[in-house]
Amino acid sequence: MKKLPRQFIYPVILVILLDIFFTLLGQPKEYWNNPIKVQEGSPFGVLTLSSSPWLFLSAMLIYTIIVSTALRKLPFYLGVFGTISFFLGHVWGSSSWTYTLFLKYITKNPKLEFAHWYVMVGYLLLISLTTTLWIGKYLKKNPQQVNNT
């Protein structure tokens, strides 16, 4: 049974790790002294972050290992479906932090808030470019895969 090449899973791992990183960076100053002040959309993220950032980090790293292992073991088309699903979910999740991070680390000037749009587009272009390079590198080494799936 044909399996998904691991190079196709690298972009998923990247966006999961970015989602974790942005989630921690996006927490308000008050959170670090009182984890109940957590800001997060995911119920699982709220549960783990409100206990401890270390619990969140540990749980998410275990989650990343489980997801990447499962995607690799699934039959090819199920692996493609899962990869696209997790990729899109975490691109959305990580990109949802760009506005918060933009205001927190780049500018507090309301006149410059329009520039957030460019930050978001730049982030999505960077993710797309990285994904294209990983998958393109695999396909270049394995040209038979282009017409063989």
C-alpha positions in Angstrom: 0.0 0.0 0.0 1.4 3.4 -1.1 2.2 5.9 1.7 2.5 9.6 1.7 6.2 10.8 1.4 7.4 12.5 4.6 8.3 15.6 2.6 4.6 16.2 2.2 4.2 16.1 6.0 7.0 18.7 6.7 4.7 21.6 5.9 2.1 20.3 8.4 4.8 20.1 11.1 6.0 23.6 10.3 2.5 25.2 10.6 1.8 23.2 13.8 5.1 24.5 15.3 4.3 28.0 14.2 0.9 27.8 15.7 2.4 26.7 19.0 5.0 29.4 18.9 2.5 32.2 18.0 0.1 31.0 20.6 2.7 31.4 23.3 4.0 34.7 21.9 0.5 36.1 21.7 -0.4 35.5 25.4 -1.0 38.8 27.3 1.5 40.0 29.8 -0.9 39.0 32.7 -1.0 35.4 31.5 2.6 34.7 32.6 1.7 35.5 36.2 -1.8 34.1 36.1 -2.5 31.4 33.5 -6.2 31.9 33.9 -5.8 35.0 31.8 -5.1 32.8 28.8 -6.2 34.0 25.3 -6.8 31.1 23.0 -9.6 29.9 20.6 -9.0 26.2 20.9 -10.7 24.5 23.8 -7.8 22.1 24.2 -5.4 25.0 24.1 -7.4 26.9 26.8 -7.4 23.8 29.0 -3.7 23.1 28.8 -2.6 26.8 28.7 -4.7 27.7 31.7 -2.9 25.0 33.7 0.6 25.8 32.5 2.5 26.9 29.4 4.7 23.8 29.9 1.7 21.5 29.9 0.5 23.2 26.6 4.0 22.9 25.1 4.3 19.2 26.1 0.8 18.3 24.9 1.3 20.1 21.6 4.7 18.4 21.0 3.1 15.0 21.7 0.2 16.0 19.4 2.7 17.0 16.6 4.4 13.6 16.9 1.1 11.7 16.8 -0.2 13.6 13.8 2.9 13.3 11.8 3.3 9.6 12.5 -0.4 8.9 11.8 -0.3 10.8 8.5 2.7 8.8 7.4 1.0 5.5 8.2 -2.3 6.2 6.5 -3.1 4.9 3.0 -2.0 7.5 0.4 -5.3 9.3 -0.3 -6.3 9.3 3.3 -2.9 10.7 4.1 -3.3 13.4 1.5 -6.7 14.3 2.9 -5.4 14.4 6.5 -2.3 16.4 5.5 -4.4 19.0 3.7 -6.8 19.2 6.6 -4.2 19.6 9.3 -2.2 22.0 7.2 -5.2 24.3 6.5 -6.3 24.1 10.1 -3.0 25.1 11.5 -2.3 27.7 8.8 -5.6 29.3 9.8 -4.8 28.9 13.5 -1.3 30.4 13.2 -2.4 33.2 10.9 -5.1 34.2 13.3 -2.3 35.4 15.7 -0.7 37.7 13.2 -3.0 40.7 14.1 -2.3 40.2 17.9 1.4 39.8 17.3 1.5 42.7 14.9 0.0 45.0 17.5 2.0 43.6 20.4 5.5 43.5 18.7 5.4 45.8 15.6 3.2 48.8 16.2 0.7 50.2 18.6 0.0 53.1 16.2 -3.7 52.7 15.1 -2.8 54.6 11.8 -0.5 51.7 10.9 -3.0 48.9 11.6 -3.8 48.6 7.8 -0.2 47.2 7.4 -1.3 44.1 9.2 -2.9 42.9 6.0 0.5 42.9 4.4 2.0 41.0 7.3 -0.8 38.4 6.9 -0.3 38.1 3.1 3.5 37.9 3.6 3.1 35.1 6.2 0.8 33.1 3.8 3.2 33.6 0.9 6.1 32.4 3.1 4.2 29.3 4.1 3.3 28.7 0.4 6.8 29.1 -0.7 8.3 26.8 1.9 5.7 24.1 1.1 6.3 24.4 -2.6 10.1 24.1 -2.1 9.7 20.9 0.1 7.2 19.2 -2.2 9.0 20.4 -5.3 12.3 19.0 -4.1 10.7 15.6 -3.5 9.1 15.6 -6.9 12.3 16.7 -8.6 14.1 13.7 -7.1 11.1 11.4 -7.8 9.7 12.5 -11.2 7.8 9.2 -11.6 5.6 10.3 -8.7 4.1 13.1 -10.7 2.3 10.8 -13.1 2.1 7.8 -10.9 -0.4 8.9 -8.2 
